[in-house]
Amino acid sequence: MFNEPFPALKRAARAIGHSNVQTDSDGLVRHAAGNLTFSGKTYPSFAYQIYSQYTGLRDRDFAKNDRGFYIRYAGRPHDYYGAVGAGCSFRKVLNGEYPVEAFAGKIVLIGAYAAGMQDQYFTSVSHGAPMYGVEIQANIVQQLLDNAYVREMTQDMRIFLTMSVGLLTAFCLLLFRSHVSVGLSAFGAICYLLGIRILYRERMMVSPVLYVPLVVALLVIGHIAVRYFAVHREKQKMIADYGRYLSPEIAAAIADTGNVPFSLGGQRKDIAVLFVDIRNFTTLSEEFRPEKVMEMLNRYLGITTDGILRNKGTVDKFIGDATMGLFNAPVDLEDYTYRAVCAGLYMAEQSERLKNELSDEMKGRGGFGIGINCGEASVGNIGTDFRMEYTAIGDTVNTAARLEGQAGAGEVIISREVYDRVCSRIECEDRGMVRLKGKTETVHIYRALRVKG
């Protein structure tokens, strides 16, 4: 339906043109309508008729296109309002309150400028503030005067450009380290935005603003998410692997820092060493079926492992029915000698409880003998590049193993060095001087009884 002006106005007008405002699918006004054909008659646009009457020209073919054309906005909302004087209303002109000379040689547009007239639209340059229809027409007239034909990139070209940038971003994310690739992707997106801005200013070519940065952002977010889950999965695997012989806290710390202390070679370090052995295990092995012995052994080794890990030590190895634990290796541990003694006391207590929980024929049998020593030792991996074992070697380790041989079932035997470090917190019993196997001199040993207080 085409509504023409009322007859008196039409007769007085030098020309008439349609003032249709068309919105894109997102509700923004980016395009102006060209010629419209109704009932076999072609109507130019209102802005084109203004231009033609003002200049006497009938060129600007892009404005005659029935498919319309892209608007080059020269002003934002309210930029044209009262351009010849602040608050220039039609009433003031009719009442003679405004000098007629102010309009000489100018194009004057008269239109609704109030929200209640429902002639306001959001445009590509004013997403937050609406622009009145009369101002949109003013922008189109100015575009025709400036002969500012804006070319739009074809859909095929937009698809090709978006895919090309997406592929370049994907290759960048795959080829470089994360922080470098993300930085390059962000830099590329910024360069693209600057490039299309320059292209619009210099060549009046409109390029897609949203699609390319959106594709880059999605690829970067996806890359970060995949990397995060991969690192998280690797971290959990590392914690699970190290958690077999390290405390969960230490395993998590190694996984967080990525500082894996397990390379071939050793270092001198002050540590506490714990040896624990099941008493009379040889006799038990001879008396009972292997399945029964294995069941009991696993339960005992569970206690030794739990005792070491709950005190943040390292389960170095299982040697038959014996367990070797290290404290302050491979990672530094605060108050490690005290923790080693606490681990020994825990094992002794739990072994006595387990002895009473075993089956009738094995009840009351077994029990731990525990020896603890501290001092300097060489800790690290020994073996070959394809087969290695983390351990500690030195006199400190040998002495701890000999002290374990001095312990009866349920006893924790410690050296004088350990006693000097923990005697203020651990109640001990003096066992005097003994000669350990393989030692030329006697050593002073103590039995750790309980934590004081």
Secondary structure, DSSP 8 states (H G I E B T S, - for coil): ------HHHHHH-S---B--B---TTSEE-EE---EEETTEEE-BHHHHHHHHHH-----GGGG-TT-EE----S-TTSSTTTTSTT--HHHHHTT-S-GGGGTT--------SGGG--EEEETTEEEEEEEHHHHHHHHHHHHHHT---EE--HHHHHHHHHHHHHHHHHHHHHS-HHHHHHHHHHHHHHHHHHHHHHHHHH-EE--SSHHHHHHHHHHHHHHHHHHHHHHHHHHHHHHHHTTTB-HHHHHHHHHH------BEEEEEEEEEEEEEETTHHHHHHHS-HHHHHHHHHHHHHHHHHHHHHTT-EEEEEETTEEEEEES-SS--TTHHHHHHHHHHHHHHHHHHHHTTS-TTTTT---EEEEEEEEEEEEEEEE-SSSEEEEEESHHHHHHHHHHHT--TTEEEEEHHHHHHHTTTEEEEEEEEEE-TT-SSEEEEEEEEEE--
